Amino acid sequence: MTTPSLITRQTIVQLLSNMQDGKEIRSYLQRFSSIEQTRFAVIKIGGAILQDHLRETADALAFLHTVGLTPIVIHGGGPQLDAVLKERGVETPKVDGLRVTDAATMDAARDVFIGENIRLVEAVRAEGVEAEGVIVGVIEADYLDKEKYGFVGEPTNIRLGMLSSIVKSGAIPIITCLGVAPGGQLLNINGDSATRAVVSALQPLKVIFLTGVGGLLDKTKRPMHSINLASDYETLMKADWLQGGMRLKLQEIKRLLDQLPPASSVSITTPQGLVRELFTHGGSGTLVRQGEAINSFNSKEKLDRAKTEALVEAAFARKLKPGWWDGLDIHQIYMSERYRAGAVMTKIDDFIYLDKFAVTEDARGEGLSRTIWRHLSKQNPAFWWRSRTANNFNAFYNDMATGSVKKGYWTVYWVGECDLAKSYATIDRVASLPASFED
């Protein structure tokens, strides 16, 4: 077994420092390790990342291998190819977003992709982890349209046996976007097409895009933390601020997830944020899942009582008192369609109280909690809640709350404007509410 390098050990220390305790990493490791090795993750690395963040990328890949996980890596080399073509005086028009590839362009692409593959393989090996470059052989392809695009290929088959053999040998497979046509001709494969073909064949749990931006950007140009396609896709596609590359990337991600099991997800992050994105609930980038529709109710009658109580008890790992449900004066309830996450908001005196915000353990890290929070905070500009001061989930609450006050056993939170001098009565009221769970 190889010894992790100094920089990989630093990554481990950094990861642990981002967690409240070891429970997060154990739960993710258990989830990722429970499937066949080749189905853990497909990681797509753009040429710009190899150009500007090679060492950080190798470090992140080495970390995954160190904890027993082997991703399937696909890399591009667009910026590098542009530079070589310019140097050689080769002009390459684009049609329908694809680079028309004549013989001279194909020669340049071959040289660039082989060179970038060697650089990445050597960088990973320098971290004390074995990697194997796959220039050709895994992606079988045929001409997309020879007269229109030249030597541009469309994947027809992925040789899984070759990938499995590399993974079983203890190495990380690193694949170039080159395909082989019948007869042995090399073809230039679009990076998204190559990724889609490998993902379709492997059916991985995770699909990861490493980018310089580190996520899909919202209207303020900040990375969106999570996207639940079931509830967010149509709204996002209608937004006038989602344009160009971001719109195309979201469409491509939906196309990917449509062919994968419901448990699969796509992450967009930076090389530096990859480990945190994979192993912490908070993440670092944009997590996209098929997700679940979020339903809203203004009474208890339309809700499944047994499933709601089971969700709350599972999320808090405690038994509710028998009278909790009957005592609720409902303001609004937000519930995922499979009852894996939900929020129960009630009316108390002259304020709205978030009585329960519950997410099952297996749903944490999926973005469901933030999706529900977006719904409830958009429709409720001001509300209060409390949490045990020692609750590990308080890191999330601290990010979401306008303010908080510690009150003995409890920390009382609120969203919206709050004049503390006038609000101590409300703080005391929230802190003194009867307990919902049995001792």
Buried (B, 14 or more C-beta within 10 A) or exposed (E): EBEBBEBBEEBBEEBEEBBBEEEBBEBBBEBBEEEEBBBBBBBBBBBBBBBEBBEBBBBBBBBBBBBEBBBBBBBBBBBBBBBBBEEEEBEBEEEEEBBBBEEBBBBBBBBBBBBBBEBBBEBBBBBBBBBBBBBBEBBBBBBBEEEEBBBBBBBBEBBBEBBBEBBEEEBBBBBBBBBBBEEEBBBBBBBBBBBBBBBEBBBBBBBBBBBEBBBBBBEEEEBBBBBBBBBBBEEBEEEEEBEEEBBEBBEBBBEBBEEBEEEBBBBBBBBBBBBBBBBBBBBBBBBBBBBBEBBEBEEBEEBEEEBBBBBBBBBBEBEBBEEBBEEBEBBBBBBBEBBBBBBBBBEBEEBBBBBBBBBBEEBBBBBBBBBBBBBBBEEBEEBBBBBEBEBBBBBBBEEBBEEBBEBEEBBBBBBBEBEEEEBEEBBEBBBEEEEBEEE
